[in-house]
Amino acid sequence: MITYIVWNVKPQIANLGFIELRWYSLLFLLGFIIAYFILSKIFRKEGLSIELLDKLTFYMVISTIIGARFGHCIFYEPEIYLKNPLKIILPFEGKIGVDFHFTGYQGLASHGGAIGILIGLYIYARKFKRPYLWILDRIAIVTALTGCLIRLGNLFNSEIVGIPTNLPWGVKFVQLSPANIPVEHIVPLHPAQVYESICYLLIFIILITLYYRKYPDLKPGLLIGLFFILIFSTRFLIEFVKQDQVGFEAGMFLNMGQILSIPLIIAGSILVFRKIKTKEIPK
């Protein structure tokens, strides 16, 4: 019988000296590529131009990265970034020719990403005269899948790990332990990032199935409402088996991830359960 799983994969695919290619970055990018492919199918199905999708993709990528980055800096480590605000936007550390090295954006928060997307897509909707809920419904489908891939990226980084467990699928994260500690002495942890990844994949399947079965009679706001309920309820529950991400969460009954999830779950519930008179997607 399996008593634990040993995970000893390095986060780097290749190290070029001044820059590292990481699994996380690759999976993050792959999420946007697959999302674009799925949305292109949806746009063609609805008779919309790919040019409109290209503009939507630009707004989506920019708002996701900005929102996720600022969300992490504000929600989880404000004291660090208030002292040095340039660290929020600079993906490197050190001085050129001395100790310069590319770090990338290693602090990204999903709740900040959600807020960034909502703002970015609102601007897009106003500029290109598209119904806001119509855009959010379609973005919700691919965002769930992108979240699945991003959590796999967290696995390769050996981050967002869970609390100790005796369950047979507990994982010994070798990269998190000192090099001189034997594997048998490493404590198995809940693979919390894998739990989330699996759940997000299932949510993606639910949303895309619902879209194809109900279109064109899909009520505006239903998919994004379900997305908020399912994604952030999942996040809320899995947080109970996660380790605290930052020190100030120690001793809190609900951690920051759970506190930030509650408003989004409520917003999703309002969207799903309110009476929507329009049965067809606005032309």
Secondary structure, DSSP 8 states (H G I E B T S, - for coil): ----EEE---SEEEE-SS-EEEHHHHHHHHHHHHHHHHHHHHHHHTT--HHHHHHHHHHHHHHHHHHHHHHHHHHT-HHHHHH-THHHH--EES-TTTT-EE-------HHHHHHHHHHHHHHHHHHHT--HHHHHHHHHHHHHHHHHHHHHHHHHTT-S-B-B--STT-EEEGGGS-TTS-GGGS--B--HHHHHHHHHHHHHHHHHHHHHHHTTS--TTHHHHHHHHHHHHHHHHHGGGB--SSGGGTT-SS-HHHHHHHHHHHHHHHHHHS-----S---
